[in-house]
Amino acid sequence: MDAMTAEFVIQGRSFSIGCSVGISIFPEHGTEVDGLIKNADAAMYCAKAAGRNNFRFYTEDMNAQALERLTLENNLRLALAKEQLFLMYQPQMDMATEKITGLERCSAGNTRN
């Protein structure tokens, strides 16, 4: 990781890149190449979520987290495509004066089909 994140110079310009690494170990995390790569990929996304330039070893719950995130993302894309999301504003009140002092926004799903 140190070698990957070291600054380098090309044609007089300095560059630096980040590096997030996911690690899966044979045979503990899989016995097939595809499974090991899938598990290392899940670990890499956890490393990125931890702030980049990190590494993570695969754990069983990573696939459940990835599936949950993917399901949420797909549901949001579907709701956007069907125009089922809209923005609402809720007044903030000063109870002593009974006056509106501000607004807060909240997103809501459209119950129309």
C-alpha positions, 0 to 999 in steps of 0.5 A: 500500500505504501508503494501504491500511495507514494507520490510520483512525478510525470513530466514535472507534475506530481501525482498521487493515487489512493489504494483500497485493498480487499483480502480473501484467503484460500481456503477459509474464504473460498475454494474457487477463484470466482468466490475468492475474487467476489469476497475480496471485492466485498472486502475492498468496498468495506475498506473504501467505506472506512475512508480509503487507503485502507485494507480489510480482510473478508468476513461473512457479514460483508456479503450481507451488507453488500446485498443490503446496499445493492437492494437499497440502491436498486429500489431507489433507482426504481423509485426515481424511474417511476417518479415515486419520490418527492420533497416535502417541507415541514414547518418548525414552530416556536411553541411559545409564540406559535409562529413558524421559525423555519422549515425542514425538508424531508423526502417521502415516497409517493404512494401512487402507483 
